[in-house]
Amino acid sequence: MKLFSFLLTLPACTLAFTPISQNAQKVGNVALMSTVAEDNGLVDLAKKANPVFGYFDPLKLAEQEFWGQSPEATIGFLRQAEIKHGRVAMAAFVGYWVQSNWHFPWAQTLAGDSFPSIELSPEQQWDACPLMARVQILTVIGLLEVWDEFGGSKDTPHYMKGRQPGKYPTFQEFRDNVHFVFDLYDPFNFNKKMSEAKKAERLVMEINNGRLAMLGIFGFLVADTIPGAVPLLNTIAKPYDGNVMIPFGADTALEKSSIIGTLSFLVFLGIANAGATNARKEDA
């Protein structure tokens, strides 16, 4: 206990013997960071999401200028990324639970092949799916990314240039020019009359649930790939000897899978860069 108390006093002692100019510089940096964060509503949002920790940005990402753009644009990019990854993680977490406990009774392919058995882990079920089925899934995800990056129409700004982070663009232009398709968010307009205060409250809930889901799905993946790494999941984890970071690892040699994975990453990186370029054009 004495040792713990002594360790707690070390930061204060160190600060006391730090030159005043350095202390002033640190205070100035903190003030600058707080100003950028407060002006963009990050401090208030952080307090609502987690009153205990509040605003936490040790890497000062809120001050960065990604792709040579302003901190405000960077904040829009990072907020969009967090909300999007949180939504994907929530879907993945629920999907993991459903695939582990319930077998779809209908055919998976036009040839009549059934879905993989629930005796397999979700990772093994992915490997057992036909190659073209997985390619189709990733293709649809890529197309949705493209639609998001370009806002769905010329009238919708990029999320780095004023669009609300997490607000997926409507498919109205697609419906007008191609064929009918439901919007991803609120396709039946149930939330059309929802108040702004209620929307803000639900956004905080979504962010927190997304953060928890990201930890949850990675907990499942780690428990399956590294036995014993997550003790709480030892009784339900199913060992998986594949690589969850190589989506086609069960079909080709490791070298070829790595190439496919690298190409897939470059494609999505290209989409992000295209979106950033589109945002710069809007600003011009």
N, C-alpha and C positions, 0 to 999 in steps of 0.2 A: 504493500500500500504506500509506504514511504517512497519507494522507487517510482511508482506511478505518479505520485504528487510532484516529485522532483522533475519528472519528464514533462509534466504539464507546464512547469514554470520556464522551461528552456526557451520556447518561442518568445516569451515576454522579455527574458534576459537578453536574447539576441537582438531584439528590436531596440532595446534600450541603448545598446552600444553601437547601433548602426548610425552612420553619419546622417545628420539632419537633411542634407540635400537628397540623399537616396530615399529617405522616408517621404519627403515632399514629392519626389518623382513618382513613387509608388501610389501615393494618395491621388496625384494628378491622373495617373493611368486608370485607377479605379473609378475616379469621377468621370473620365471620358467614357469608359465602358458602361457605367451606369446611365450616362446621358443617352447614349445610343440605344441601350436596352429599354430604358424608360420611354423614350420617344416612340419606339415601335411596339410598345405594350408588352414587352417580354417579361419585365419585372412583375407587373400586375398579373399576367397570365401564370407565371411560375408560382406566385403566392397562392393563387386559386387552386392550382393543380397539386401543390404540395406545400402547405403552410409551414411545415417543419424545416425543410431545406431552403425553400424560397428560390431565388434566382441563383443559378450555378453555371458559370461559363469559364472554367479555368483555362481553356485554350483560346479564349477571346475570339471565338468564331463570329460573334456579332459585329466585330470591327473589321472583319476581312472583306476583301473585294474580289470575289470569285469572277473569273473571266473578265477582269478589268472593269467590273461594274461597281456600283455603290454598295455600302454596307446594307442599305435597305433592300436592295436586290438580292444580296447574299442571304439575308434573313428570310426573305420570301422563299428562296431555294431550299434552305435548311428546314424551315417549317413545313414546306410541302413534302420534303423527303421524309420527315418524321411521321407526319400524319399518314402518308401513303404506306410506309413500311409498317406502321401500327395496324392499318386496316388489313394488309396482306397477312400479318402475323395472326390477327384475330381469326381470319378465315382459315389459315393453316392450322391453328390450334384446334378449332372446332372440327376441321376436316380430319385431323389426326385422330381425334376421339371417335368420330363417326366411322372412319375406315377401320379402326381397331375393334369395333363392336357390332357393326351392322354391314351385312353383305347386300349390295344392290341386286334385286331379283331379275332385272331385265338384262338383255344382251348388251355387251360393251361395244361390239363391232357389228358391221353389216353382215359379216360371215356367221354371226350367232355366237361368238365366243363370250363367255361369261366374265364377270369382273374377277380379279384375283381374290383368293381366299383370305378370310380374316385371320387365318392361322399365320399368315405372313405379317411382318411389321409393315407400317406404312411405307417405309423406305424400300422394302422388298416388293411391295405392291407396285410402286412406281417402276422399279426395274422390270417387273413382270408385264407391265402394260406394253402393247405393241409400239414399236419405235415411231411409226407415223402418228400415233395418237399423242405421244409426248411432243412431237414436232408441232402438231396442230395446236396444242395447249400453249406452247411457248410463242408460236406465231400470233395467236390471238392476244396474248399479253403484250407482245411487241407492238401490235396495231393499236391497242388501247393506249400505250405509252405515246405513240406518235400523235394520236388524237389529242391527248392531254397536253403535249408540248406545244402544239399549234393552236390550242384553244378551241378547236371545233369550228371556228369561223373567224373572219377578219374583225368582227365586232367585239370579240372576247379577248381582253388583254392577257398577256402571259403572267404566270404567277410571280415572276420576278419584276413585273411592271404594274402591279396594282391589283391583280386578281386575288381574291381571298384564298390563302393557302388551304389546300384540301378540297376546294370546290371544283369537282370534275365538270368539264363543259358538257352542255347538252348535245344530244344527237340530232337536234332539229334540222340542221342543214343536211345531214345524211338522210333524214326522213324525207325531206323535201326533194332531194335529187336522186336518191337511190331506192330505198324501200323502208318500210316501217321498222322501227326498232325501239325498245324501251330505253329510257335514260337509266343510267346506273344508280343515280340518287333520286329517291322519291318518285318513282315512275308513275304513281297514281295520284300525285299531288296531295297526299295526306297531310304534309307539313306546310302547306302553302300559307296557312293563316297563323303559323306559329310565331310568337313574339320574338323580337331580337334578343331579349333577355334570356328567354328559354333556349334559343339557339346557342347563345354564348355558354350557357350552363352545360348544355349537352356536348359542346365542343370540348370543354374541359374533361368531361366524363370520357369522351372518346379518346383523348390524348392519354389519360391515365390507363384506360383499358388496353390501348395499343401498346403502351410501354410494358405493361404486365404480360401481355400476350407475346411480345418479342422475347422476354425472358422465359416464358413458359414453353414456347415451341423449341427454342434452343436447348432448354432443359431436357425435353424429350429426345432431341437429336443427340445430345451429348450422352445421355443415359444409354441410348441404344448403341452408340459407336464406341464408347469407353466404359465398359462394365465397372460398376461401383463408383463412378464419378459423381453420381447424384444419388446418395443413399436413400432419399425419400421415394425414389422411383425404382428401386431395385426389384420390387415384387412384380412390377408391370412391364419393365423394360424388356425388349426382345433384341438380343445381340445382332448387330448388323456389321458385316465385315467389308462392306463397300465404302465408297467415298461419297458423302452427301453433297460435296461440292462439285462433283462430276456427274451431271445429269444423264449422260449416256455411257457411264462407265461399265454397265453390264453388257453392252453390245459390241464394244470395240476394245482394242488394246489401250492401255493407259496412255500411251503417247498420243494416239489418235483422239482419245477423249479429251486430253488436255488441249489439243488444238481446237476441237469443237468448242470447249468451254471458253478458250481465249477468244475465238471468233465471236461467240455469243456475247461475251463481255464487251468486245469492241463495238458490236452492233448497238448495244444499249448505251454505251458511252457516246457513240455517234449521234444517237437520238437526243441525249442530253445536250450535247454540243449544238445540235441543230436548234433545239429549243432556246438555248442561250443566244444563238445568233438571231433567232426570230425576235427575242426580247430586245436585242440591240437595235434591230430594224425598227421596232415600235418606238424606241426612244429617239431614233434619228428624225 
